[in-house]
């Protein structure tokens, strides 16, 4: 799994610069040629986690393709002299992906979120796209220990359903850890971490208004909705990220 050539280095992490349409085309091509690809999204939280946990940085850098999930990454790239054309987060483009999958007969599996949420998300998309094949769902509150009975059950369920695209929404870095540990044994063409997208699709978690999300302030909307859980990620994480960006800009940040 080598990163695509259209990448830039932000604080030692390979960040893809392709658009959402190019990402979807990449997934479609992988399915058509039977290539297994592991994807990853990059935001400020991901970059900060990569500085703290080496395995997570390795996961991001070894992913088949990464994409920009946050305006903070676009800003960081600009400060470093690069350009990222588009920021796109899974809740914004999953309906487009679902539409294409429904037309082509691709098979999807939803894994993650609280019990019942993935089912609700699947129902919402199937209502919108009646031909969409969501062949299975399972919540993210299971024993993820490698070799555990429940983890083995999940792997067998996915592998027995001829899945084209596996969407995993367990939050970062839990979803990435699970994919890293189980990817060699997963029988699917595309694996895509999606964070809280199931909650947004199902309507169980409120998303910030579009006038915030479309102008670089989705982080503020999320902070207002879940301040107790997310304050450290944003109030502390954003200044730390920007400080390190300026260190990289002036050659004072190790990129290895």
Secondary structure, 3 states (H helix, E strand, C coil): CCCCCCEEEECCEEEECCCHHHHHHHHHHHHHCCCCEEEEEECHHHHHHHHHCHHHHHHHHHCCEEEECCHHHHHHHHHCCCCCCCCCCHHHHHHHHHHHHHHHCCEEEEEECCCCHHHHHHHHHHHHCCCCEEEEEECCCCCCCCCCHHHHHHHHHHHCCCEEEEEEECCCCHHHHHHHHHHHHCCEEEEEECCCHHHHHHCCCCCCCHHHHCCCCHHHHHHHHCHHHHHHHHHHHHHHHHHHHHHHHCCCCCCC
